[in-house]
Amino acid sequence: MQHPDEGGLGAGPARHQFRVTEPEPQSRIRRDRQALTWSRVNLNPCSAMPPQRSGAASVVGYGGGTGRLDDFWSYSFDTATWEEVEVLSAEKPGCRENNGVVIGDGSRIFLFGGYNGTSWLNDPRMCDGSKYLTLPKSHFPDFLLRLPIVFCPVWMFDLDTQRWTCIQESSDPNAQPGDESSMAMGSSFSGVQHDTLVRGTVPSRRFGYVSIVHNNKFVVFGGFDGSKWLNDMYEFDFQTKTWTKIQDRGTLPSARSCPAWAKDETHVYIMGGYDGVERKADFFACDLATYTWTEMICRGTPPSPRYFHSCCLYGNKIITYGGYSGSERLSDMYFYDFETNHWSEMDCTNGDRPSGRSSLVAQVHEDSLYIMFGYNGVTVLNDFYKFRLKPVSVPPSALVSDLLRLVNNPELSDISFLVEGQEVYANRAILATRSEYFKVMLLSGGLKESVQASMTGDDSTMENDEFNSRKPIQIELKDVSYPVFLKVLEFLYTDKVTSVPLEIGVPLLIMSERFMLDRLKALCEDIIRKELNTENVIGIFIASHRHNASSLKEISLEMILKNLNHPNIVLGLSDLKSEPDLLVEIIQRNSGNQTHLVETEHHDGPFGTGSEWSGTRR
């Protein structure tokens, strides 16, 4: 059997032999052997095992459409069990490999294209008025070829009903991108529902492409159509059932097939691939909000050129493993750190390690990287390994989210505030511990006695209803708005504030000074300075002066001086009549800047050519 990454699909001979050299010691990650260790996955004794395969498509927990097969398997991480998924629908996608299966809303899986051993697919099907046949076109007898041809670019599998559905069909399998004849609206083939017929500009059939689901759209990039390598980009809108060619921009990746890719909430990342001439080692990110491509900065020790490899996101890193260099199947592993833009080779030689392979499936679950299947140059595989990334999987801290649930919680409070006529519930211990202002307010003088009186009594003799209905003491706060005080409490409970618009930012800064919260005050300064413009800078300059926000005041003054002739600034200077000291400060700083400019114009060198400075000025 000729494997697709060894010729037959345009792979060709290796044009460039890339010799992997030993990386710098500081660039190679070596940590606790308890963590960075390979082991075979111990399956449940009752578990089946999928047959050998490569070029499989997968999502977490599911794998299918593999190695020119049309079976469909699921793996449970909880029970360590493989199980073949029963498909209840009569129609389903044909056999294929190197297709892109992606999960949508958690219960639906989408499939597009692939390779069946003879054709790059858009899934041609013959419509005889009562049923569809999903074999390659070459398998149909002559009398069937006279029937209308329908092909299905996009399939959906519902995990709840266990049925495949063609969610978009075209009557012309030979339609090319941009060809208006691909629009089959109004066709009346028997058995074809009109609302599933293709709309828009359909991508050409292909394999080895990138596919994702984002914002209720199926997005396709690149691949190989049997004659050329592609870097075009399309989206299919599930709501309108319309294909659109994306006008992506920025630094686009070159045409390629079989890169590795991964997606987070905002971007899709692709690495490597093959363009018919050479294997790639470049690394790109596409902003899915604007479809803007950026080539990523790559410091450290990047992976060698390769394709048919896999990559997965893990925290703030991306992991890439395996692939084909053109001369060997690889078994190396690299981490890319998004914070430092640094590639590091991971020492993955410990334990029962898998053989080098291409066309594999890789998934991260909890703190382990799982790899399965693939092709090692001799054999198509069905083995199953995991690489432990941490010795113990520690759940993320829930302290902040737990404390946040106490904010304005009447059931768990022991004190309340009346703010703009609305009750706000809180906890004395937290407020007094976090703020000297509230400590004095709540734990001294008559208020302390009132609070203690409200809390005393023999709780053991109280009925539950009586205890739960006891109302906390209430304190009225003036000169603070309800939304601003809620943000103060958010900070006191979590040490941070989120989603602070400018109209709340300035009042919150004022309250942070009143309540003696220096960190909150600095956070407000940082939030406000990002919103500075010529319309609001004068008002913010005044507020920062009155409330001792020195950093924000300096930043505001710099903006005023840089835009002193702007109409908004000129108009706003009249507001400084109430703060003459600030007006004087602007005049003095501006005069100093002008003097500096004059000195710079008339003197050369560090001290001016006419300077008599002797170096001993005191």
N, C-alpha and C positions, 0 to 999 in steps of 0.2 A: 504494500500500500504506500502510495506517495503522500507524505504528509504536507499540508498546505504551507507550512513555513519552511519547506525544503524544495522550492521550485513549484511550478505549476500554477502559482498565483503571482508570478512576477517577482519572486524574491531574488532569484539570480544568484550568482556566486558572490562571495564576500569581496567587495571592492577594496575595503580597507581593513586590515587586521589591527584590532585595537588590543594592545598588550596591557593587561591590568597590572599595575605596579603596586607594591606595598605602600599604603598611605602613611603620611606622617603620623607618628605616635599620638600627637595631641589631637589628630583629626579622627582617630578610630575610637569608637566607644567600647570600653571594656568595663563591665560592672559586675555586681554580685552574680556568681554563677548560679545561685538559686533562682535568679530571674531569667537571664538570657539563655534559655535552654530549650532545645527541641525535644519533643516526645511524640510518639504515635498516639492518636486519639483512641482511647479505650471505649469501644462501642458497647452498648447494651447487648448481652448475648442473644437477645431476641431480634436484634436489628438486622435488616437486610443491608446490602451494600450495592450502590449503583454500579452498573457495568463500567468497564474501562471507557474513558472518553477524554478528549481534549477540545479546546475551543468552546468550552461550555459557557453559557451565560448564567448569571446568578444574581440574587439579591440576598440579604441576610436571612438565613433560614430556608431559602429555596434555591434550587438549581434546575435548569432544564434547557431543552432545545439544544442538544449537545452532539458533537462528533458525528454529524449526519444521522442523528437519532431524533425521534420525536417523543421520547419519554420525558417524564416530569417528576422530580423527586424533591422531598422536603427533609430537612434535618432539624431535629429539636435539640437545642443546646441543653435544655433542662433534663431530658431523659436520655441523651446520647444515642438517639435512635434515628436511622434513616427510614423513610417510608415513601413508597411510590405513590404519587398523587393520582387518584382516580379521576379521569376526565370524563365527565358525564355528557358532554356535547358531542353530537355526531360529527360536526366539522371542527377542524383544528389545523394549526399550521403544519406544513410538511416538514420532513426531516431537514436538518440544517446544523451548521456550526458557525462560530464567529458572528453570532447575531447579538443584538443588544437588548437584553431584557432589563427593564427598570420597573421599580415599584412606584405606584402613584400615591394614593391616599391611605395606604396601609392595608387595603383589601383588594386592590386591583393591580395586576401586572400587565405591562405593555411590551409588545414585541414588534420589531421592524426588521425586515431584510435578513441577510445571512448568505450562506453558501451551502449548496446541497450536493456538491461533488461534481456537478456539471454546469450549474448556473448560479449567478448572483441574483438574489431574489427580490422581487416585489410580489411573490406569491401568485402566479397565474392560476386561475381556476376556470373550468368549463361550466357554463350554466346551461342545463338542459330543461329548465322550467320547473324541475321538482327538487333537484339536489345539486350540490357543488362537489366537484372532484378536485382534490388538492395534490395531484401529482405534477411533476415537471411536464412542460408542454411536449417534450419529445416522447413522452410515454403515452400520449393519447393516439388512438387510432384515427384514420383519415376522416371517418364520418363524424367524429366528435369535433375535429378541428373546424368543421363548417359551422359549429354552434358559436354563439356570441362568447367572447372571452372576457372574463372579469378577473381582475387581480386585486389582492388585498394588501396594501402597504402596511396597515396598522392593525394588530390583533390585540385583544384584551382578554385576560383570564381573571375571572372573579373567584377569589379564594373562598368565598362563602358558598357560592352555588357550584363551584368546580366546573365551570363552563367557559370555553373559548368563544369569543364573539369577534367577528370582523366589524370593526367600528368605522371603517372607511374603505370604500371600493372605487375602482376605476374600470371603465370599459375598454381601456386601451393600454395593454401592458407594454407597448413600445413607446409610450409617451415619454418625451424628454423634458427636462426642466425648461420652463419658458414656453413650451408648446401649448397654445390655447386649446388644442384638440383634446388635451388631457382633461378638460372640464366636461364631465359626462352628465351634467344636470339635464333633466328632461328625457334621458334615455329610458326606454320602456322594456328592458330585458325582463322576461318572466322570471319571477323569484327574487329579483333584486329590489330592495327597499330604496325608494328615492332619497330618503334622508341620510343614507349612508354613502351615496355616491360622492366621488372626489370633488373637492372645490379647491381652487387656487393653483399654485405652481408646485407640482409634485417633484420631490427629489428623485434622481435616477436610482435604479437598483444598485445595491452595493453590499459590501461586507467589510469588517474590520474598522467600523466607524465608532464615533463617540455618541452616546445617547443618554439623555437624562430627562426627568420630568420636573418642571419648575413652573409654579403659578398656573397650574392646570393646562400646561402646554408640554408637548413632547418635542424635544429639541435634538437635532441630529447635526453632527459635524464630521466632515471628511470621509475617509474610507477609500475603497478600491472598487471600481465598477466592472472589472474584467479587462479593461483596456487602458485606463488611466487612473492616476491617484488624484484625490480630490481634497480641497480645503473649503468647500462651500458649506453653508450653514442654513438649516431650515427649521421651522417650527410648525407643529400641528396643534391647532386649538381644539381641545376636546369639546368645548361648548358649541362652537360654530362648525366643527368638522371641516376646517379649512387649513390647507398648507400655505405657508408664506415663506418666501426666500428672505432670509435675514440679511440686512445690510450691516454686517458687523464692521467694526473699525478698530483703529489702534494698530499695534504691531501684531499682525496676523501670523499664526503658524503657517509654514509652507505646507503644500499638499502632502498627505501621508495616510497610511493605513496602520491599523494595529498599534496605536499608542496605548499607554496605560492612562487611566483617568479616574478622578474622584470628584465628588461634589459636596459642598457644604451649603449653608443657607443662602449664600449670596454669590458664590463663584463656582465655576467648574475648572478643574486643573488638569492639564494633559502633559505627559512627559514621554519623550522618545517617539518611536514609530519608524516607518520605512517609506521612502518616497520613490522606490524603483531604482535608485542609484546607490543610496547609502542609508545606513541605520542612523537614527537621530539620538541625541542626548540632551536636547534643549527642553525647556520647561516653561509653560505658559499658563496664565490665568485669564479667564473671561468673566467679566462682571455681567451677571445675568440681568441686571436692571437696565443696562445700556448696551449690552452686547459689545463691550469694548475689551479688546485683547491687550495684555501686557506680558512681555517676556520677563520672567522672574529673575531677580538677582541671585546668582549661584556662587556662594563662597564655599571654601572648604574643599572637600573631596567629592565631586559629583559622580553619579553612576556613569559607567561607560555606555557608548551607543548601543541601543537594543530595541527590539520590538517583541510582540507577543508576551509581554511581561504584565505584572499586576501592581496596582498601588492602592493604598487604603489610608483614610484619615484616622489619626489617633491623637486626640487632644489638639494641641497647637502644632502638630507635626504631620507629615505625610510619609508613609513607609512604602518603599518600592522593593519588589523581590523578583528574582528570576528573569526569564526572557531568553531571547535568542540573539547572539551577537553576529550571526552570519557564519560562525565557525564552531560555536559550542553553545550548549544549554547551560545557563548560568544558575548559580545557587547563592549569589551574594545578596546582601540586604543593605539598604541605605535609608537614612532618616533625613528629612528636610525640616528645619526649624523655621516656622514662619516669622518668629520674632527676630531672629538673627540673620535670616536668609542664608543659612549655613547647612551644607550637606555633610553628613558624617557616615562613614561606613560602619555598620554594626558587626561586631564579632559574633557570627552565628554558627560557629563550628562546634559548640558544645552540645552533648546529648545525642540522641538517635536522630541524626539529621537526614532530611530528604535528599534525593538526588537532584542535580540540576535539571531544570525543566522550562519549557515554554508552554503557552496556551493553557495556563493553569487557572484555577479559581482561587481567589484569596479574599478573606473577610476578617475584620477585627470584631471580636465579641468580648465585652468586658476588657480584661487586660491581657488578652492573648491574640496572636495572629494565627489564623487557621488557613492552611493551604491544602488543596486537594486536586486530584486528577492532573491532566497535562500530558506532555510528550517529552521524553528524555533523549530523543534522537534515535532510539532503538524500539522502545515500547510505549504504547499508549497506556496510561496509568489509571488506577483507581484507588490509590493509597490516600491517607488522610493524616495530616500532621498538625500540631500546634506549637507555636513558639511563645513561651511565657515571657511577657514584657515586664511584669512586676511579680515579686514573690507572693504577695497577698493582694487581692483586689479589695481596696478600701473604698467604701462608698463616699461620695463627695460630702463635704460638711453641709449640714442643714441648719446650723446654728442661726445664721442670719435670717433665713426664711422663717424659722420657728419664732424668733424674736419679733419679726415683722408682723406675725399674726396676733401679737399682743397689742399692737397699735390700735387704739380706738375700739377695744374689745370689751363690751360692757360686762360679759360673764366673768372675765378674769381680772378685772380692774379693782383697785381699792381707793381710787380718787378720780374725780372728774373735774373738767374745766368748762365754764360757760364762755364760749367764744362766738361773738356775733349772734347771740341767741341760740346757738347750737351746742349740745353737750359733746365733749370730747373726753374719752375714757383713757386712763393711764395707770401706771404702777409707781407708787411712791419710791420704792427701793431703787428702781432703775433711774428715775429722774434725779433723785438725790445723789446717787453714785456718779452720774454722768455730768451733772451741772452744779457748780457751786451756788448759782442763783437759786435753783430749786431746792438745794440742800438747806439753805437759809430759810427759804419760804416754807418748806414742809416740816422741818425738824427743829424749829426754834420758836419760842414765844407761845402766844395764845393759840396759834394755828396748830402747833404740835399737840397741845392738850386737847384741842377739838378733834384732831385726827385720832389720837389715842382713845378718846372717849367713844368715838364711833366704832372702834375696833375691839374694845374690851367687853367683858361679859363672859359668862361661863358657856363657851361654845358647845361643851359636851352635853349641856341640857337643852340646847336648841334643837328644834325640829329642822329637818333639811330644808323645807320650804321657807321657814323663817330665816335660816342662815343665808339661803340663796337670794332672798328678796331684800336683804339688808342693803341699802343704797350707800355708795361711797360718798364721802364728803365732797362738796362742790365748791370750786373757787372760780370767781369771775375774773377773766383777763380782758383788759381793755387795750386799745391801740394796737391790736394785732388781728389780722384777718383769719378766717377759718382755714382756707387752703394753705396759708403760710404756716400756721401753727401745726397743721398735720405734717408738713415737711420738717418742722423742727423735731417733732416726735419721731419721724422716720429716721432722722439722723441720730437722735439719742438712743434709739434701739438698735441701729445697724451700723453706725459710724459712717454712713454715706447717704447721699440723696440722688435720686434718679428722676429724669424727665422734669427738669426745672426750666420752664420758659422764662424769658426775660422779664415779663410782667410780674413774676413771682420772685425772680432772682434778686432784684434790688431790695424789695421789702424783706426778703429772707436774710440778706446781708445785714440789714438794720436790726432785725430781731436777734441775729447771732451775736451782735455786740451787746444787746440788752441782756441776753441770757448767758453771756460770758463763755461763748463757744468758739474758741479761736480756730479750730480745725474747720468747722462749718463756715466760718467767715472766709477762710482761705479758699474753700471749695466754691463758695459763691463768687469770689473775685475771679476765679478761673473760668467759671461758667459765663459770667457777664462779659469778660474781656473778649470772648469769642464772638459776641454779638455786637461789638462796638461798630458804629458807623457815624457819619457826619451829622445825622439827625439826632442821635441820642447821646453823643459823647459829652456835650456840655452838661447835661443833667446828671450823667454818671460821674463826671469830674466833680461836680458839687457834692453829690451823695458820698462819694469815696472820701472827700475831704472832711465832711461833717462826721463821718463814722470811722475815721482812722483806718481806712483801707489803703494803706500807703502804696502797695504794689499796683493796685488798680488805678489809683490816682496818677501814678507816674506813667502808666501805659496810656491813660486818657490824655494826659498833657502832651505826650509825644504825638498822638494823633492830631490833636488840636494844632500844634506847631507845624506839622507837615501839611495841614490843610487850612492854614490861617486865612487864605483868600477865598475859600469855598463859601458860596452864599449861605449855606446852612450854618457854618461856623460864625460868619459875620453877624447873622441874625441872632444866633444863640448867645453871643457875647453880651447882649443886653441883659441876659439873665444873671450876669455876674455882678450886677449893681448891689445885690444883697450880700455878696462875698467879695468886697474890694481887694482883700488880700490875694485872692486867686487871680484877679485881673492883673494885679501888680506882678505876680509870679509869672504870668504868661508874657508880660511886657519884658521883664528882666531876662527870662530864658530866650525869648526871641532876639533881644538885643545882643545877648551873648553869642547866639548862633551867627548873627550878622557879623559881629566882630571877628569871630573865628574864620568866617569866609573871607573877609578882607585880608586878614593875616596870611591866609593860605594863598591868596592871589599874589601877594607882594613878596613872599619869601620862598626861597628854594631850599631844599635839604631839610634835615630834621629841625634846625634852629634858624633857618634863613641864611642867605648868603651874606647879608650885611650884619649878621649878629656878631657882637663882641663878647658873647657869653664865654666865660673862661672855663666853665665846668666846675667852678667853686662857689656858685651862688648859694647863699645861706638864707 
